[in-house]
Amino acid sequence: MIGAGSAVLIGVTALIIFGPKRLPELGRSAGKTLREFKNATQGIMEDHDKEDKTPLKNEMKDDKTSL
C-alpha cells in the first residue's frame, strides 16, 4: 500500500513533470480508460455467466455410460 508521504511525493513529481494544466486532462483520460476496461471485463463476465453449462454435464454423463 502507498503511504501518505509516498502519495504526496508522486503527486508533486507528476505536477512538476506534466504541469498544472495537463494534470486534470491526464486524470480524465486515465479515468476513461479504467471505466472502459471495467465495462469490457464486466461484459466478458456476463457472457461467461450466460453460457449454458448443461451440454458439458450431458457430455460427462455420456462419457460415464460409455465406460
VEXZA-624639 format. One record per residue: residue number from 1; residue in one letter; x, y, z of N, C-alpha, C in turn. Coordinates in pm, 1 decimal. Example, Ala and Ser with C-alpha at 12.3 -4.5 7.8 and 13.67 -1.06 7.14 Angstrom:
<sites>
nr  rest  n_xx  n_yy  n_zz  ca_xx  ca_yy  ca_zz  c_xx  c_yy  c_zz
1  A  1319.0  -569.0  780.0  1230.0  -450.0  780.0  1320.0  -330.0  780.0
2  S  1285.0  -225.0  708.0  1367.0  -106.0  714.0  1290.0  3.0  787.0
</sites>
This chain:
<sites>
nr  rest  n_xx  n_yy  n_zz  ca_xx  ca_yy  ca_zz  c_xx  c_yy  c_zz
1  M  84.6  -117.0  0.0  0.0  0.0  0.0  89.5  123.8  0.0
2  I  41.9  228.8  -59.9  117.3  353.6  -67.4  84.8  437.8  55.4
3  G  188.2  484.8  122.4  169.3  570.3  239.2  139.7  713.3  197.2
4  A  107.5  796.3  293.1  73.0  935.7  266.1  192.2  1011.9  209.1
5  G  309.4  988.0  263.1  429.7  1056.7  214.1  461.8  1019.6  70.6
6  S  446.2  892.1  38.0  471.6  846.9  -98.8  370.5  906.7  -196.6
7  A  243.7  913.4  -155.1  140.0  970.3  -241.4  167.6  1117.6  -269.4
8  V  210.8  1190.8  -167.8  243.1  1332.5  -185.9  362.5  1347.1  -279.9
9  L  462.7  1264.1  -262.4  581.0  1268.6  -348.0  545.0  1238.3  -493.9
10  I  460.5  1139.7  -515.6  416.4  1106.9  -651.8  336.7  1222.8  -710.7
11  G  248.1  1282.2  -631.8  168.8  1395.9  -679.7  253.6  1516.4  -716.1
12  V  350.1  1548.8  -632.6  438.6  1662.1  -659.7  522.9  1635.4  -783.8
13  T  574.3  1513.5  -796.6  653.3  1477.5  -914.2  570.1  1487.9  -1041.6
14  A  447.4  1437.1  -1038.2  358.6  1446.0  -1154.8  328.0  1591.4  -1187.6
15  L  308.2  1673.1  -1087.1  280.7  1814.6  -1108.5  399.7  1884.2  -1173.5
16  I  519.7  1849.9  -1130.4  640.1  1910.9  -1188.9  658.9  1865.0  -1333.4
17  I  639.0  1736.1  -1358.7  662.7  1681.2  -1492.9  557.6  1730.0  -1592.5
18  F  430.0  1718.3  -1556.4  322.9  1746.9  -1651.9  268.6  1888.9  -1643.0
19  G  280.1  1952.5  -1532.0  229.4  2088.0  -1515.5  84.6  2088.2  -1471.2
20  P  40.7  2200.5  -1414.6  -94.9  2206.2  -1359.5  -205.2  2205.9  -1465.7
21  K  -174.1  2242.1  -1588.8  -277.4  2245.0  -1692.2  -306.1  2106.4  -1749.4
22  R  -203.2  2023.6  -1760.4  -221.4  1891.6  -1820.8  -263.2  1786.0  -1720.5
23  L  -242.3  1807.3  -1593.4  -272.3  1706.6  -1492.5  -420.7  1666.9  -1489.7
24  P  -515.8  1761.4  -1491.4  -657.3  1721.3  -1494.8  -692.4  1643.2  -1622.0
25  E  -633.5  1681.4  -1732.7  -657.8  1611.3  -1858.8  -608.7  1466.5  -1849.7
26  L  -492.2  1446.8  -1791.4  -438.9  1312.1  -1774.2  -526.1  1229.9  -1679.9
27  G  -576.7  1291.7  -1576.1  -666.4  1222.4  -1483.1  -794.9  1178.7  -1549.5
28  R  -852.1  1267.0  -1631.8  -974.7  1231.4  -1704.3  -951.2  1115.4  -1800.0
29  S  -841.1  1120.8  -1874.2  -814.2  1014.2  -1970.5  -785.6  882.2  -1898.9
30  A  -717.6  886.8  -1784.6  -694.2  764.6  -1707.5  -826.2  708.7  -1655.1
31  G  -915.9  795.7  -1610.1  -1047.2  751.8  -1562.7  -1129.2  688.4  -1673.0
32  K  -1126.8  748.4  -1792.1  -1199.8  691.1  -1905.4  -1145.0  554.5  -1942.2
33  T  -1012.7  542.3  -1940.2  -950.4  414.2  -1973.3  -990.0  307.0  -1873.4
34  L  -985.8  339.3  -1745.6  -1024.4  242.6  -1643.1  -1172.4  205.9  -1653.7
35  R  -1257.6  303.7  -1683.9  -1400.5  277.8  -1699.2  -1426.6  184.2  -1816.1
36  E  -1359.8  208.4  -1929.6  -1376.0  122.1  -2046.1  -1327.6  -19.1  -2017.2
37  F  -1215.2  -30.8  -1946.3  -1163.3  -162.4  -1910.3  -1261.3  -235.8  -1819.9
38  K  -1317.6  -165.3  -1723.5  -1413.4  -226.3  -1631.5  -1538.1  -273.6  -1706.6
39  N  -1588.7  -190.7  -1797.4  -1706.3  -228.6  -1875.2  -1677.9  -349.8  -1962.7
40  A  -1559.0  -354.8  -2021.1  -1523.6  -468.1  -2106.9  -1513.3  -596.8  -2025.7
41  T  -1452.3  -589.3  -1908.5  -1439.4  -709.8  -1826.9  -1574.5  -753.2  -1772.0
42  Q  -1662.6  -659.2  -1741.4  -1796.5  -695.6  -1695.1  -1873.3  -764.0  -1807.6
43  G  -1856.5  -715.7  -1930.6  -1922.1  -778.1  -2044.4  -1874.4  -920.8  -2064.8
44  I  -1746.3  -943.6  -2047.7  -1691.4  -1078.5  -2061.3  -1747.6  -1168.7  -1951.8
45  M  -1752.5  -1117.8  -1829.9  -1804.6  -1198.0  -1719.0  -1952.5  -1228.5  -1737.9
46  E  -2030.5  -1132.4  -1787.9  -2172.6  -1155.9  -1812.2  -2191.9  -1259.7  -1921.5
47  D  -2111.1  -1253.4  -2026.6  -2119.3  -1353.3  -2133.1  -2085.5  -1491.3  -2079.2
48  H  -1986.7  -1497.7  -1993.6  -1946.7  -1625.1  -1934.2  -2058.7  -1680.4  -1846.4
49  D  -2125.0  -1594.2  -1770.1  -2233.2  -1638.1  -1682.2  -2355.1  -1683.4  -1761.3
50  K  -2376.5  -1624.2  -1879.3  -2492.7  -1658.8  -1960.9  -2477.1  -1791.4  -2034.1
51  E  -2353.3  -1838.6  -2045.8  -2331.3  -1963.6  -2117.7  -2407.1  -2075.4  -2049.2
52  D  -2464.3  -2162.4  -2130.4  -2537.6  -2276.1  -2077.2  -2437.1  -2386.6  -2047.0
53  K  -2430.3  -2427.9  -1924.2  -2332.8  -2527.2  -1884.3  -2389.0  -2669.6  -1890.8
54  T  -2513.9  -2686.9  -1928.3  -2573.6  -2820.2  -1933.6  -2512.6  -2909.4  -2041.4
55  P  -2468.3  -2859.2  -2157.6  -2406.1  -2951.2  -2253.4  -2283.1  -3019.0  -2196.1
56  L  -2207.7  -2948.7  -2114.1  -2090.5  -3007.4  -2051.8  -2132.6  -3118.9  -1957.2
57  K  -2237.8  -3097.7  -1881.4  -2286.6  -3200.2  -1789.4  -2335.7  -3321.8  -1867.2
58  N  -2405.7  -3297.6  -1979.1  -2454.4  -3408.2  -2059.8  -2339.5  -3487.5  -2119.5
59  E  -2233.5  -3420.9  -2161.6  -2116.9  -3489.3  -2215.0  -2052.5  -3576.4  -2108.7
60  M  -2049.2  -3528.2  -1985.6  -1990.5  -3606.8  -1877.4  -2075.0  -3731.2  -1851.0
61  K  -2207.0  -3718.4  -1858.2  -2294.5  -3833.3  -1837.5  -2272.1  -3935.5  -1948.5
62  D  -2258.9  -3889.7  -2071.9  -2236.1  -3979.0  -2184.1  -2104.7  -4053.1  -2169.6
63  D  -2002.7  -3986.3  -2121.6  -1873.5  -4048.7  -2102.8  -1879.1  -4158.4  -1997.9
64  K  -1956.2  -4138.5  -1892.5  -1966.8  -4237.3  -1786.2  -2040.9  -4361.4  -1833.4
65  T  -2143.6  -4342.5  -1916.6  -2220.3  -4456.0  -1962.6  -2143.3  -4536.9  -2067.1
66  S  -2049.8  -4473.9  -2137.6  -1975.6  -4546.9  -2240.0  -1862.3  -4629.1  -2180.7
67  L  -1830.2  -4609.2  -2052.3  -1724.2  -4686.2  -1988.4  -1775.9  -4820.6  -1958.9
</sites>
